[in-house]
Amino acid sequence: MDTGSGGVVAYDPMKRHALLLVLSILAVPVAAADATALAYAAPTPEARPLEEKASAFRLKMDGVGRIAKDKELALAKRRVELLTREKDKYQAAGDFDRTTAFAEALAKPGEEIASDVAELKTFYAWNRAQLAAIRKERAEGQARIAAEFAAELAEWKKDLVRDGKLGLAKEVNAYEALVAGVLAACREEAGVPAEPAKEAAKPSSAVAPANAGADSGFRMPLGRDVTVYASTGQGVLLGDLNAGDIVVLQYKEGSWSDSRSAARMKIPDDPFDGPDYRMALVWNQKLRRGVGTLPSGTKQHPFAFRVAAPSTFLLRINDPNPGDNQGKATWHYTVVSAANADTFRESPEGKNCQWKFWAPGR
């Protein structure tokens, strides 16, 4: 797909919506992934590795799209040849109605004209099937590329967070959303059923209120499981949050120690002395500023707080020297948008939480 000047534009979240709009117009014979919408320009030197990866991804997606476009052009040429042959055949036989029908179709080879001629209807059905096969092949190829790249980004982001490169990790996180939208649209076009939700995304036991029998009218959004390893102080990036959002954290499983001794393994959600075993919620990893440590008992009564300003939060073990630690622990992480914050606080789910009403941001 031609990008015009060939220039690279900066990432804009709104481009995802524009891209999905393009993808929804499946009658237009274009590659599912618009190269311009997938472009990325590094805002800082640190982000240039992502720019390189995004560029390679775009080239692969565009390559599949160009192959499909070449096939559609070849089909268009074949369409004209067949229409001409049928028109000439019926003209030679003196069949006025069929000659006229195929002549009209030949005048507009890229369209389907209304006709009662059975042979022309059969031709149009054949043409639709050929187009559908080409577009399905294109969508499947691009979905495969997007899925591989999404997995690559996910692994890379883990390494970046582990190495403390949070600025680049945020850029990767934003571009991941674009790739996820492309992947979903390609799979939809290819007729591939949507992937079932991962176990981590099920809201089953997350934020289960003690009096869950009553229907409050509030529906808890899907969350995800976050696993933190005790041996790294870099923690796990929770992503960008807006002022007024509510974060809900609930212990799910796991244990860890503050040394290599297996005898010192503890469940961080249990009540005990010693802050090093606690899960820490950090809002500025560089300056090591934190909201504090999570309380005990979050499996029964999740911990919730409201964000004071746009922020990026991390979860990590509270031990300042984690190098010799072992084990891991998993929390269920859910974000309730600012628009639903008050409704959530008054719901049974909200009333079941342990609250810290405001957390600092940056």
VOGU-3710 file (C-alpha; in Angstrom, 3 decimals, decimal comma):
1> mdtgsggvva> 0,000/0,000/0,000  1,470/3,321/-1,029  2,137/5,693/1,851  2,506/8,720/-0,378  5,577/10,624/0,660  6,913/7,612/2,535  7,242/9,672/5,709  6,702/8,153/9,146  4,110/9,692/11,419  4,133/9,714/15,206
11> ydpmkrhall> 1,956/7,206/17,024  -1,524/8,497/17,774  -4,078/6,336/19,658  -6,809/7,720/17,392  -5,119/6,059/14,439  -6,257/2,727/15,803  -9,881/3,762/15,394  -9,185/5,078/11,903  -7,443/1,847/11,024  -10,320/-0,294/12,233
21> lvlsilavpv> -12,649/1,817/10,115  -10,513/1,036/7,078  -10,538/-2,629/7,996  -14,331/-2,654/8,264  -14,750/-1,587/4,642  -13,912/-5,033/3,325  -15,293/-4,359/-0,148  -12,316/-2,115/-0,870  -9,458/-4,229/-2,262  -6,698/-2,940/0,004
31> aaadatalay> -4,357/-4,636/2,437  -5,907/-5,030/5,877  -3,013/-3,253/7,576  -2,634/0,335/6,433  1,093/1,079/6,389  0,614/4,738/7,299  -1,551/3,933/10,318  1,019/1,421/11,535  3,899/3,900/11,258  5,824/4,911/14,352
41> aaptpearpl> 8,411/7,644/14,878  10,628/7,415/17,944  10,017/10,429/20,225  13,406/9,863/21,910  16,643/8,061/20,995  15,735/5,434/23,589  12,644/4,484/21,568  14,432/3,958/18,246  14,552/0,137/18,639  10,741/0,156/18,585
51> eekasafrlk> 10,752/2,307/15,458  12,970/-0,292/13,756  10,764/-3,175/14,836  7,606/-1,322/13,768  9,135/-0,580/10,380  9,963/-4,250/9,794  6,441/-5,203/10,851  4,906/-2,701/8,436  7,019/-4,022/5,569  5,895/-7,587/6,218
61> mdgvgriakd> 2,233/-6,607/6,446  2,496/-4,438/3,363  4,213/-7,260/1,459  1,261/-9,573/2,034  -1,097/-6,790/1,017  0,773/-6,162/-2,229  0,647/-9,826/-3,169  -3,116/-9,778/-2,639  -3,444/-6,597/-4,686  -1,493/-8,178/-7,563
71> kelalakrrv> -3,836/-11,165/-7,456  -6,887/-8,892/-7,546  -5,453/-7,024/-10,536  -4,889/-10,335/-12,296  -8,461/-11,332/-11,469  -9,746/-8,039/-12,884  -7,916/-8,734/-16,132  -9,325/-12,264/-16,222  -12,806/-10,849/-15,570  -12,612/-8,667/-18,698
81> elltrekdky> -11,362/-11,608/-20,770  -14,228/-13,853/-19,680  -16,892/-11,181/-20,155  -15,560/-10,459/-23,650  -15,521/-14,141/-24,548  -19,097/-14,684/-23,365  -20,356/-11,569/-25,152  -18,721/-12,663/-28,403  -20,072/-16,199/-28,036  -23,673/-15,082/-27,603
91> qaagdfdrtt> -23,315/-12,448/-30,322  -22,147/-15,115/-32,769  -25,153/-17,248/-31,779  -27,535/-14,351/-32,371  -28,662/-14,255/-28,715  -29,602/-10,599/-28,302  -30,560/-10,699/-24,595  -27,373/-12,421/-23,415  -25,180/-10,384/-25,738  -26,667/-7,171/-24,339
101> afaealakpg> -26,312/-8,354/-20,730  -22,643/-9,277/-21,092  -21,921/-6,083/-23,058  -23,358/-3,995/-20,208  -21,339/-5,987/-17,694  -18,209/-5,475/-19,797  -18,788/-1,701/-19,764  -18,621/-1,816/-15,937  -16,332/-4,790/-15,183  -15,737/-3,734/-11,588
111> eeiasdvael> -19,422/-3,674/-10,701  -22,324/-6,094/-10,547  -25,192/-4,884/-12,708  -28,737/-6,049/-12,070  -29,668/-8,760/-14,564  -32,055/-11,684/-14,961  -29,596/-13,580/-17,181  -28,647/-16,767/-15,305  -25,234/-17,044/-16,964  -24,265/-13,552/-15,838
121> ktfyawnraq> -25,450/-14,280/-12,291  -23,268/-17,410/-12,300  -20,309/-15,346/-13,475  -20,798/-12,823/-10,672  -20,994/-15,609/-8,080  -17,706/-17,041/-9,387  -16,081/-13,594/-9,215  -17,226/-13,027/-5,614  -15,811/-16,405/-4,601  -12,444/-15,586/-6,199
131> laairkerae> -12,271/-12,204/-4,469  -13,248/-13,715/-1,122  -10,509/-16,339/-1,415  -7,850/-13,715/-2,174  -8,922/-11,503/0,735  -9,147/-14,426/3,117  -5,634/-15,505/2,169  -4,390/-11,942/2,694  -6,116/-11,610/6,068  -4,787/-14,971/7,266
141> gqariaaefa> -1,249/-14,038/6,258  -1,418/-10,660/7,964  -3,031/-12,162/11,062  -0,147/-14,623/11,321  2,419/-11,810/11,062  0,558/-9,649/13,588  0,246/-12,531/16,073  3,976/-13,251/15,875  4,816/-9,578/16,335  2,408/-9,214/19,264
151> aelaewkkdl> 4,125/-12,120/21,023  7,530/-10,574/20,289  6,454/-7,223/21,767  5,043/-8,875/24,889  8,310/-10,685/25,609  10,376/-7,596/24,839  8,276/-5,466/27,193  8,895/-7,929/30,030  12,644/-7,629/29,472  12,454/-3,823/29,347
161> vrdgklglak> 10,561/-3,635/32,645  13,004/-6,066/34,212  15,896/-3,866/33,035  14,237/-0,690/34,316  13,668/0,841/30,845  10,183/2,042/31,704  10,025/4,851/29,137  10,529/2,452/26,251  8,227/-0,088/27,920  5,428/2,514/27,876
171> evnayealva> 5,997/3,140/24,163  5,864/-0,611/23,491  2,706/-0,864/25,568  0,998/1,796/23,446  2,059/0,232/20,151  0,881/-3,179/21,401  -2,675/-1,818/21,511  -2,457/-0,876/17,838  -1,094/-4,302/16,883  -3,847/-5,993/18,912
181> gvlaacreea> -6,483/-4,029/16,990  -4,905/-5,015/13,672  -4,730/-8,662/14,708  -8,389/-8,751/15,789  -9,526/-7,122/12,543  -7,435/-9,457/10,378  -8,812/-12,492/12,176  -12,348/-11,207/11,797  -11,853/-10,667/8,066  -10,321/-14,136/7,726
191> gvpaepakea> -13,293/-15,676/9,502  -11,178/-16,884/12,429  -13,215/-17,130/15,664  -12,111/-14,738/18,389  -9,706/-16,302/20,841  -11,357/-17,376/24,096  -10,558/-15,161/27,053  -7,529/-16,306/28,988  -8,057/-17,711/32,445  -6,447/-14,583/33,852
201> akpssavapa> -9,114/-12,393/32,368  -12,053/-14,182/33,954  -13,713/-12,039/36,599  -14,979/-15,138/38,398  -13,634/-14,788/41,927  -12,099/-11,345/41,554  -13,555/-8,791/43,930  -16,227/-11,187/45,138  -18,351/-9,415/47,762  -19,493/-11,169/50,889
211> nagadsgfrm> -23,126/-10,323/50,048  -22,926/-11,112/46,350  -26,503/-12,339/46,250  -27,929/-8,867/45,626  -27,672/-7,342/42,168  -26,246/-3,828/42,468  -26,528/-3,116/38,756  -22,742/-2,650/38,624  -20,737/-5,045/36,458  -17,079/-5,460/37,345
221> plgrdvtvya> -14,857/-4,993/34,262  -12,575/-7,805/33,178  -9,182/-7,714/34,825  -5,974/-9,654/34,387  -3,548/-11,588/36,530  -0,180/-9,995/37,307  2,695/-12,213/38,463  5,605/-10,614/40,309  8,909/-12,431/40,834  10,595/-11,858/44,176
231> stgqgvllgd> 14,108/-11,797/42,730  13,647/-8,611/40,710  13,170/-5,126/42,073  12,005/-3,743/38,730  8,491/-5,054/39,227  5,664/-5,362/36,731  4,286/-2,391/34,823  0,526/-1,983/35,298  0,215/0,559/32,509  -1,158/4,064/32,193
241> lnagdivvlq> -3,951/5,200/34,492  -6,091/8,319/34,389  -7,001/10,630/37,241  -10,072/9,284/39,004  -9,589/5,656/37,905  -9,919/3,032/40,607  -7,374/0,228/40,824  -8,427/-3,012/42,523  -5,809/-5,590/43,552  -6,657/-9,032/44,912
251> ykegswsdsr> -4,199/-11,763/45,923  -4,648/-14,955/43,933  -1,763/-17,357/44,623  1,939/-17,787/45,273  4,587/-17,314/47,948  8,097/-15,914/48,176  11,022/-15,406/50,528  13,441/-12,587/51,323  16,419/-14,931/51,007  17,489/-18,193/49,385
261> saarmkipdd> 16,100/-20,170/52,304  13,028/-22,215/51,388  12,125/-22,235/55,070  11,496/-18,485/54,867  8,830/-18,762/52,129  5,673/-16,859/53,065  2,358/-15,923/51,466  2,470/-12,134/51,039  -1,265/-11,839/51,661  -0,998/-13,358/55,147
271> pfdgpdyrma> -0,717/-11,125/58,253  2,864/-11,033/59,559  5,576/-8,635/60,644  8,309/-7,622/58,253  7,578/-5,195/55,418  10,104/-6,828/53,063  7,615/-9,606/52,334  4,849/-7,249/51,298  3,820/-6,345/47,776  4,743/-2,729/47,089
281> lvwnqklrrg> 2,752/-0,413/44,848  5,145/2,073/43,253  4,284/5,136/41,194  7,813/6,394/40,508  10,294/3,563/40,133  13,235/5,871/39,446  12,727/7,806/42,660  11,331/4,727/44,435  8,257/6,590/45,578  5,332/4,377/46,397
291> vgtlpsgtkq> 1,746/4,379/47,463  2,893/1,889/50,047  2,643/-1,802/50,701  -0,531/-3,778/50,089  -2,393/-4,872/53,229  -3,017/-8,486/54,159  -6,293/-10,274/53,488  -6,837/-8,990/49,951  -7,998/-12,418/48,799  -11,190/-11,907/50,806
301> hpfafrvaap> -11,255/-8,107/50,785  -9,421/-6,651/47,754  -7,330/-3,516/48,083  -8,673/-0,514/46,141  -7,462/3,025/45,600  -8,365/5,982/43,440  -5,675/7,595/41,283  -5,084/11,280/41,945  -3,297/12,161/38,680  -2,352/10,437/35,412
311> stfllrindp> 0,191/7,806/36,394  2,040/4,630/35,552  2,148/2,202/38,470  4,340/-0,802/39,232  4,005/-3,818/41,490  7,136/-5,284/43,067  8,279/-6,985/46,226  9,021/-4,432/48,948  12,478/-5,861/49,644  15,079/-3,192/48,659
321> npgdnqgkat> 17,687/-5,936/48,013  15,797/-8,642/46,133  18,741/-10,314/44,389  18,780/-13,460/46,566  15,000/-13,829/46,899  12,998/-16,692/45,450  9,378/-17,422/44,590  6,618/-15,446/42,954  3,094/-14,223/43,711  0,100/-13,393/41,553
331> whytvvsaan> -2,518/-10,678/42,081  -5,680/-10,051/40,072  -5,607/-6,501/38,735  -8,701/-4,579/37,651  -9,238/-0,962/36,631  -12,606/0,733/37,087  -12,793/3,860/34,934  -13,283/7,251/36,535  -16,761/7,455/34,995  -17,861/4,390/37,000
341> adtfrespeg> -15,862/5,112/40,155  -18,724/6,371/42,337  -21,025/3,563/41,233  -18,360/1,010/42,075  -17,739/2,448/45,552  -21,438/2,086/46,403  -21,719/-1,425/44,953  -21,315/-4,596/47,063  -18,019/-5,188/45,298  -16,751/-1,748/46,271
351> kncqwkfwap> -17,960/-1,984/49,852  -16,111/-5,289/50,201  -12,759/-3,620/49,437  -10,055/-2,225/51,699  -9,763/1,377/50,565  -7,021/3,925/50,155  -9,013/6,774/48,689  -6,277/8,601/46,820  -2,869/7,621/45,484  -0,319/10,108/44,175
361> gr> 0,527/10,332/40,524  3,054/12,050/38,348
//
